[in-house]
Amino acid sequence: MAEILYLGHASVRIRGREGIVVLDPCDQSVGFDIGKPTAQIVTISHHKADHNNVEAVKPLRDTLFVADGPGEYEVSDILIRGVRTAHTDSEGKKHGHNTIFVMYIDDVAFCHLGDLGHGLTASQLDEIGAVDVLFVPVGNGNHVIKPDGMVEIIGEIAPKVVVPLYNDNQQQRLEALDLEPLSVFVHQMGLKEYETLDKVTFTPSTLPREDEETKVVILNPTGVAV
């Protein structure tokens, strides 16, 4: 059983029987203090302070493995694959590159898009492969693709579950980071209403079936607003 906590901004913690992974730990410049989550593995989509705050993560067993680029990794029986993309233009000339991470924890395939800012090629989609739970950045149109484009990417990846990131509606953060409210993404996904959860757990048996629509799960951030 893999338990998911949304720490805030683009930061997520996944805890399974095979280990614990923290994805894109942020610093306080984005208005969240994520505390000191424990983990064996940290993934970094790109090296900016709001995504690479490795110092905030407490090693679970003395050492901390950091995956911060494309390639294949195996740590504590957790398989991880990094897929190279870009922030804005597909070649990364304007704002550098971004790494999408796919990881397999407790027989569930998780995918974190990082700060993806462009459409995916057929080759990139093939590298990503089948995804059960997809973490997507929403609300930010500067260095991340806008909600309507993200909905198209969700359709191409076809996950069983989508978890939106950047999903808070704090007015201060909306203005400071030029974020669009969560309601924009919710509307684009065709949801008339939704509920928020503090955490969620997944097993292969509790995921939606292949013939069911993609489920949207909205999590409350556990980080403290600063």
Salt bridges, closest charged atoms under 4 A:
GLU3 OE1 - ARG15 NH2 3.40
GLU3 OE2 - LYS199 NZ 3.32
ASP24 OD2 - HIS51 ND1 2.72
ASP50 OD2 - HIS9 NE2 3.09
ASP50 OD2 - HIS51 NE2 3.55
ASP68 OD2 - HIS47 NE2 3.12
GLU91 OE1 - LYS93 NZ 3.07
ASP106 OD1 - ARG17 NH1 3.83
ASP107 OD2 - ARG17 NH2 3.68
ASP115 OD2 - HIS46 NE2 3.62
ASP115 OD2 - HIS51 NE2 3.11
ASP115 OD2 - HIS87 NE2 3.50
ASP132 OD1 - LYS160 NZ 3.53
ASP168 OD1 - ARG173 NH2 2.96
GLU210 OE2 - LYS160 NZ 3.68
ASP211 OD1 - ARG209 NE 3.08
GLU212 OE2 - ARG209 NH1 3.33
